Amino acid sequence: MKIHIITIFPESFESYFSSSIMKKAIDNNLFFIELYKLNDFSKNSSKRVDEKAYGMHGQVISPEPLSDCIDYIFSNTWKNIPVVYMTPKWDLLNQEKVENYYDNLWSEFIIICWHYEWIDQRIIDLYVDYSISIWEYVLSSWELSATVFIDSLVRHIPLVLWNQKSLEEDSFSKALDRKKEYPVYTRPEVFKWKKVPSILLSWNHGEIEKWKKDNLT
Ligand SMILES: C[S@@+](CC[C@H](N)C(=O)[O-])C[C@H]1O[C@@H](n2cnc3c(N)ncnc32)[C@H](O)[C@@H]1O
């Protein structure tokens, strides 16, 4: 999987992609990210990429640098790869949709990110294939919602997770009928008067599996 990220702040991704599971996946060539600084595509001398909105208060990313950047990426890929736009306004993400995106849609795509209120609607009309919301609340910037989306996809790539089985049986998975996972315990058997359910100590595999099923919510 290859993800092209158009951003004003490439550095804001560095910490996330340079630790833990993401770093391991990148180091092992399981997925690739390419960062494009939007200001490099600005034709004005100050390298500004935003303008005042018509008819309202707030800043909007100008269409020209964005379209130049997307066209540049298209010119370097073998076809016009999908363009994703993160927004509180449209398609609400859930586990089933993540699986569909991962299975059917993309081995390579572009994510546009910005820090102001909007991007020009004509970019959405002309270029954007998928508008995705990570839920019904508003964040102040794009990077968080994009990394949430990227993380949700990347963990599906074989060998990214140490234990692939956990992916199949996480909350909202098909194997759990899209329900939430059962409670999990470790040693000690008693902690502050709270005991581990005795069935989990029984070594009775059939009963334990039944307990897990009964404790999905
Ligand atoms: C302050 S928000 C802009 C909100 C926009 N004016 C509106 O009302 O829909 C700045 C950016 O953060 C990102 N963002 C904020 N909340 C999000 C969410 N729930 N899902 C996806 N992206 C979100 C989007 O990229 C958004 O453009």
Ligand as a Chemical Component Dictionary entry (heavy atoms), coordinates in Angstrom:
data_LIG
# 
_chem_comp.id                   LIG 
_chem_comp.type                 NON-POLYMER 
_chem_comp.pdbx_formal_charge   0 
_chem_comp.three_letter_code    LIG 
# 
loop_
_chem_comp_atom.comp_id 
_chem_comp_atom.atom_id 
_chem_comp_atom.alt_atom_id 
_chem_comp_atom.type_symbol 
_chem_comp_atom.charge 
_chem_comp_atom.model_Cartn_x 
_chem_comp_atom.model_Cartn_y 
_chem_comp_atom.model_Cartn_z 
_chem_comp_atom.pdbx_ordinal 
LIG C1  C1  C 0  -12.159 22.773 11.835 1  
LIG S1  S1  S 1  -12.332 21.397 10.775 2  
LIG C2  C2  C 0  -13.331 22.107 9.501  3  
LIG C3  C3  C 0  -14.776 21.873 9.749  4  
LIG C4  C4  C 0  -15.670 22.381 8.617  5  
LIG N1  N1  N 0  -15.731 23.790 8.603  6  
LIG C5  C5  C 0  -17.090 21.839 8.837  7  
LIG O1  O1  O 0  -17.856 22.428 9.545  8  
LIG O2  O2  O -1 -17.368 20.732 8.311  9  
LIG C6  C6  C 0  -10.724 21.302 10.024 10 
LIG C7  C7  C 0  -10.401 19.977 9.334  11 
LIG O3  O3  O 0  -10.222 18.917 10.274 12 
LIG C8  C8  C 0  -10.618 17.670 9.699  13 
LIG N2  N2  N 0  -11.685 17.062 10.520 14 
LIG C9  C9  C 0  -12.246 17.614 11.603 15 
LIG N3  N3  N 0  -13.153 16.795 12.149 16 
LIG C10 C10 C 0  -13.189 15.670 11.387 17 
LIG C11 C11 C 0  -13.948 14.453 11.427 18 
LIG N4  N4  N 0  -14.861 14.211 12.357 19 
LIG N5  N5  N 0  -13.691 13.538 10.478 20 
LIG C12 C12 C 0  -12.790 13.757 9.520  21 
LIG N6  N6  N 0  -12.046 14.883 9.415  22 
LIG C13 C13 C 0  -12.235 15.838 10.336 23 
LIG C14 C14 C 0  -11.128 17.984 8.321  24 
LIG O4  O4  O 0  -10.080 17.745 7.432  25 
LIG C15 C15 C 0  -11.463 19.464 8.441  26 
LIG O5  O5  O 0  -11.476 20.133 7.256  27 
# 
loop_
_chem_comp_bond.comp_id 
_chem_comp_bond.atom_id_1 
_chem_comp_bond.atom_id_2 
_chem_comp_bond.value_order 
_chem_comp_bond.pdbx_ordinal 
LIG C1  S1  SING 1  
LIG S1  C2  SING 2  
LIG S1  C6  SING 3  
LIG C2  C3  SING 4  
LIG C3  C4  SING 5  
LIG C4  N1  SING 6  
LIG C4  C5  SING 7  
LIG C5  O1  DOUB 8  
LIG C5  O2  SING 9  
LIG C6  C7  SING 10 
LIG C7  O3  SING 11 
LIG C7  C15 SING 12 
LIG O3  C8  SING 13 
LIG C8  N2  SING 14 
LIG C8  C14 SING 15 
LIG N2  C9  SING 16 
LIG N2  C13 SING 17 
LIG C9  N3  DOUB 18 
LIG N3  C10 SING 19 
LIG C10 C11 SING 20 
LIG C10 C13 DOUB 21 
LIG C11 N4  SING 22 
LIG C11 N5  DOUB 23 
LIG N5  C12 SING 24 
LIG C12 N6  DOUB 25 
LIG N6  C13 SING 26 
LIG C14 O4  SING 27 
LIG C14 C15 SING 28 
LIG C15 O5  SING 29 
# 
